[in-house]
């Protein structure tokens, strides 16, 4: 509301206006998808006018995420393609650092992996997850690394590749234990429980499940 008040009471232009649009599209991401899309489109128009490539990337990715959330996957793909075009244009532009590029590429690769994963295009999903992983490792982004490993573990579980699933769940645990985030520690344990269960290793499955359930019992307001 405060940013919308700023829009109504101040005459903003260029980068200042772009920052307000960015704040509003992210601010409304979870609470009001239509407003988030509205401000993302305004941000795109402004970014194209002033050649704000990073803002253009963020806005197209946001539109893609909103479409993804509504299961409109062809529209999501269209938006992510525009986001990819924007980040490619950032290469060689002195306004942006290599970390800016890495951040954008890795987030987009992870998002595309999720998009293909949910559509059952599992090998394409793997390709994009594998593109994101070296960037996460390069910068020590352990939280993102753990989430990616967990997603890959889920993918291999669906492919009935138990060994690969188990390996990725274990990697997710190693990365997450360095961050101290208990939620993402319990999810890989749930995955490991499933891999053991599918292999008929019932005691091991129970051990993993008991490690996972401790978190859920203590955080009933967060998870079903």
C-alpha positions in Angstrom: 0.0 0.0 0.0 2.8 2.4 0.8 4.4 1.9 -2.6 1.1 2.5 -4.3 0.8 5.7 -2.3 4.2 6.7 -3.6 3.0 6.2 -7.1 -0.1 8.4 -6.5 1.7 11.2 -4.7 5.1 11.4 -6.4 6.2 11.9 -10.0 8.7 9.1 -10.5 10.7 8.3 -13.6 13.3 6.0 -14.9 15.1 3.8 -12.3 13.1 5.1 -9.3 9.8 4.2 -11.0 11.3 0.8 -12.1 12.2 0.0 -8.4 8.6 0.8 -7.3 7.1 -1.4 -10.0 9.6 -4.2 -9.0 8.6 -3.8 -5.3 4.9 -4.0 -6.1 5.0 -7.0 -8.4 7.0 -8.9 -5.8 5.0 -7.6 -2.9 1.7 -8.8 -4.5 3.2 -12.1 -5.8 1.5 -14.2 -3.1 -1.4 -12.1 -2.1 -2.8 -10.7 -5.4 -1.7 -12.3 -8.6 -3.6 -9.9 -10.8 -1.9 -6.9 -9.3 1.4 -8.6 -9.5 0.9 -9.2 -13.2 -0.3 -5.6 -13.7 2.8 -4.1 -12.2 5.1 -6.6 -14.0 3.6 -5.5 -17.3 4.1 -1.8 -16.4 7.7 -2.7 -15.5 8.3 -4.4 -18.8 7.0 -1.3 -20.7 9.3 0.9 -18.7 12.3 -1.4 -19.0 11.9 -1.7 -22.8 11.8 2.1 -23.0 15.0 2.6 -21.0 16.8 -0.7 -21.8 16.7 -1.8 -18.2 17.7 -5.4 -18.9 17.7 -6.8 -15.4 14.3 -5.3 -14.7 13.1 -6.8 -18.0 14.4 -10.2 -16.9 12.7 -10.0 -13.5 9.4 -8.8 -14.9 9.2 -11.5 -17.6 10.1 -14.1 -15.0 7.4 -12.9 -12.7 4.8 -13.1 -15.4 6.0 -16.6 -16.1 5.8 -17.6 -12.4 2.2 -16.2 -12.3 1.2 -18.2 -15.4 3.0 -21.3 -13.9 1.0 -20.9 -10.7 -2.2 -21.0 -12.7 -1.0 -24.1 -14.7 -0.9 -22.1 -17.9 2.3 -23.8 -19.0 2.5 -22.5 -22.6 2.2 -18.9 -21.4 4.8 -19.6 -18.7 7.2 -20.9 -21.3 6.6 -17.9 -23.5 7.5 -15.5 -20.6 10.5 -17.5 -19.5 11.8 -17.4 -23.1 11.6 -13.6 -23.0 13.4 -13.7 -19.6 16.2 -15.8 -21.1 16.5 -13.4 -24.0 16.9 -10.5 -21.5 19.6 -12.2 -19.5 21.5 -13.1 -22.6 21.5 -9.4 -23.6 23.0 -8.6 -20.2 26.2 -10.4 -21.2 28.9 -8.0 -22.1 26.9 -5.0 -20.7 29.1 -3.3 -18.2 26.1 -2.3 -16.0 25.9 -5.9 -14.8 28.3 -8.1 -13.0 29.0 -11.8 -13.5 27.1 -12.5 -10.2 24.1 -10.7 -11.7 24.2 -13.0 -14.6 24.8 -16.1 -12.5 21.9 -15.2 -10.2 19.5 -14.7 -13.2 20.6 -17.8 -15.1 20.5 -20.1 -12.1 17.1 -18.9 -11.0 15.7 -19.2 -14.5 17.3 -22.7 -15.1 15.8 -23.9 -11.8 12.4 -22.5 -12.8 12.5 -24.1 -16.2 13.5 -27.4 -14.6 10.4 -27.1 -12.4 8.2 -26.3 -15.4 9.4 -29.3 -17.4 9.2 -31.5 -14.4 5.6 -30.7 -13.6 4.7 -31.4 -17.3 6.4 -34.8 -17.1 9.3 -33.9 -19.4 11.7 -35.3 -16.9 14.9 -35.5 -19.0 14.5 -31.8 -20.0 13.9 -31.0 -16.4 17.2 -32.8 -15.5 19.1 -30.8 -18.1 18.0 -27.5 -16.7 18.6 -28.5 -13.1 22.1 -29.6 -14.1 22.7 -26.2 -15.6 21.8 -24.5 -12.4 23.8 -26.6 -10.0 27.3 -25.5 -10.9 26.3 -21.9 -10.4 24.9 -22.6 -7.0 28.1 -24.4 -6.1 30.3 -21.6 -7.4 28.7 -19.0 -5.1 28.0 -21.3 -2.2 24.3 -20.8 -2.4 23.5 -23.8 -0.2 19.8 -23.2 0.2 19.3 -23.2 -3.5 21.6 -26.2 -3.9 19.6 -28.2 -1.4 16.3 -27.4 -3.0 17.6 -28.4 -6.4 19.1 -31.7 -5.1 15.7 -32.5 -3.4 13.8 -31.7 -6.7 16.2 -34.0 -8.6 15.8 -36.7 -6.0 12.0 -36.5 -6.5 12.4 -36.6 -10.2 14.6 -39.8 -10.0 12.1 -41.3 -7.6 9.4 -40.8 -10.2 11.8 -42.4 -12.8 12.2 -45.4 -10.4 15.9 -44.8 -10.2 16.3 -45.5 -6.5 20.1 -45.1 -6.3 20.1 -41.8 -8.1 17.2 -40.6 -5.9 18.9 -41.6 -2.7 22.2 -39.9 -3.8 20.4 -36.6 -4.5 18.4 -36.7 -1.2 21.6 -37.3 0.7 23.2 -34.3 -1.2 20.2 -32.2 -0.3 20.7 -33.1 3.4 24.4 -32.2 3.3 23.8 -28.8 1.7 20.9 -28.0 4.0 22.6 -29.0 7.2 25.1 -26.2 6.5 22.3 -23.7 6.6 20.5 -25.0 9.7 17.1 -25.0 8.0 15.1 -27.8 9.6 12.3 -27.8 7.0 14.6 -28.8 4.2 16.3 -31.3 6.3 13.0 -33.2 6.9 12.0 -33.2 3.3 15.0 -35.2 2.0 14.4 -37.6 4.9 10.8 -38.1 3.6 12.3 -38.8 0.2 14.8 -41.3 1.6 12.0 -43.0 3.5 10.2 -43.5 0.2 13.2 -44.9 -1.6 13.8 -47.4 1.2 10.1 -48.3 1.2 10.1 -48.9 -2.5 13.2 -51.2 -2.1 11.5 -53.2 0.7 13.9 -51.9 3.3 11.2 -51.3 5.9 13.4 -50.7 9.0 15.5 -48.1 7.1 12.3 -46.5 5.8 10.9 -46.2 9.3 14.1 -44.7 10.6 14.1 -42.0 7.9 10.4 -41.3 8.4 10.8 -40.9 12.2 13.6 -38.3 11.6 11.2 -36.4 9.3 8.1 -36.6 11.4 9.8 -34.9 14.4 9.8 -31.7 12.4 6.2 -31.9 11.3 5.0 -32.7 14.8 6.8 -29.6 16.1 5.6 -27.3 13.2 2.0 -28.4 12.7 1.1 -24.9 11.5 3.5 -25.0 8.6 2.9 -28.4 7.0 0.1 -30.9 6.6 
